[in-house]
Amino acid sequence: MVVGIFAFGFTGNGQAPMTSGNRSPVNADEFDQLFQKVKNWGRWGAEDQLGSVNLITAAKRKQALSLARTGETVSLVHNPLTDKADDNASPFEHTMNVGFTTDTYKVQYHGYSHSHLDALCHILYKDRTYNGYARAVVNTEKGCTKLGIENLKQGLITRAILIDIPRLKGVPYLEPGTAVYQEDVEAWEKMAGVKIQSGDAILLRTGRWARREKVGPWAVGRSAAGFHASIIPFIKARGVAIVGSDAASEVTPTLVAGVNLPMHTLLITALGINILDNQDLETLADVAAKLKRWEFMITINPMPVTGGTGSPMNTIATF
């Protein structure tokens, strides 16, 4: 089997936001103030390349292992989309080679289609990566000289919490453009009987894939439910290590004038948090509801491409 993987960056209203009123940040100036206030640069040393993964300690991994009680596993990957669509500008390509006993895969995995993990060199702010490294030093034509996905070669095992906002609101899915705020997450914690703790991975279900099944694909990059950037201080205070969702973890339009991908920039570049994009959380939500358990062990094992800006992968939840 031959695998070709190419990485390109992101580009880039139905249901009303769950809470009305302006939320900071609402513009580029407020965004910059928030970025400077919360950034973790230097927190784990001037040469750190792991970011908030440092919060996943040996004790945290042991805690996660204790959550594997029934042994039931759930994949979070959405099967590769092979047809071009409004939410899939770069379909996954699978070609059989001569003799039909080997094959070639080709995928431009960054974007709004394919399940993947972002490396910490994927997003920059003012020409700086996480921990303050200069673009010219890190982002080169041969790959990232620092913060590449190979830094996670040993894999990640931690406690994960599913944040199922459609279930909280009694709807099958959130409409595109719906913002999720801190109070929504806190309401979910109360309803589900869980509390986000240091070293956790959080997975936001908006119902994106359920909605796609019902109404068909749409331009997720221009209109999606997700977190509003005002939740970032909460995420830092709780010590979240990994953030993921069934889209790109941020409401679109972003509600932050003049800033593209504010959640990605704050999570990756300021806090040093790797992001799981386009995870399929539908089966996970069903199993969690059946077991009445919204915490579980998660295993994340990216392909350790030297200098890679991320990796497509099959993340596994174990109950």
Secondary structure as UniProt FT lines:
FT   STRAND          2..6
FT   HELIX           28..38
FT   TURN            41..44
FT   TURN            46..47
FT   HELIX           51..55
FT   HELIX           58..66
FT   STRAND          73..75
FT   TURN            86..87
FT   STRAND          93..96
FT   TURN            98..99
FT   STRAND          103..108
FT   STRAND          116..118
FT   TURN            120..121
FT   TURN            126..127
FT   HELIX           130..132
FT   HELIX           135..138
FT   STRAND          139..140
FT   TURN            141..142
FT   STRAND          143..144
FT   HELIX           149..152
FT   TURN            153..154
FT   STRAND          156..164
FT   HELIX           165..169
FT   TURN            176..177
FT   STRAND          179..180
FT   HELIX           182..192
FT   TURN            198..199
FT   STRAND          201..205
FT   HELIX           208..215
FT   TURN            220..222
FT   STRAND          226..227
FT   HELIX           229..231
FT   HELIX           232..238
FT   STRAND          242..245
FT   HELIX           262..264
FT   HELIX           265..271
FT   STRAND          274..277
FT   HELIX           282..291
FT   STRAND          295..300
FT   TURN            306..307
FT   STRAND          310..312
FT   STRAND          316..318
//
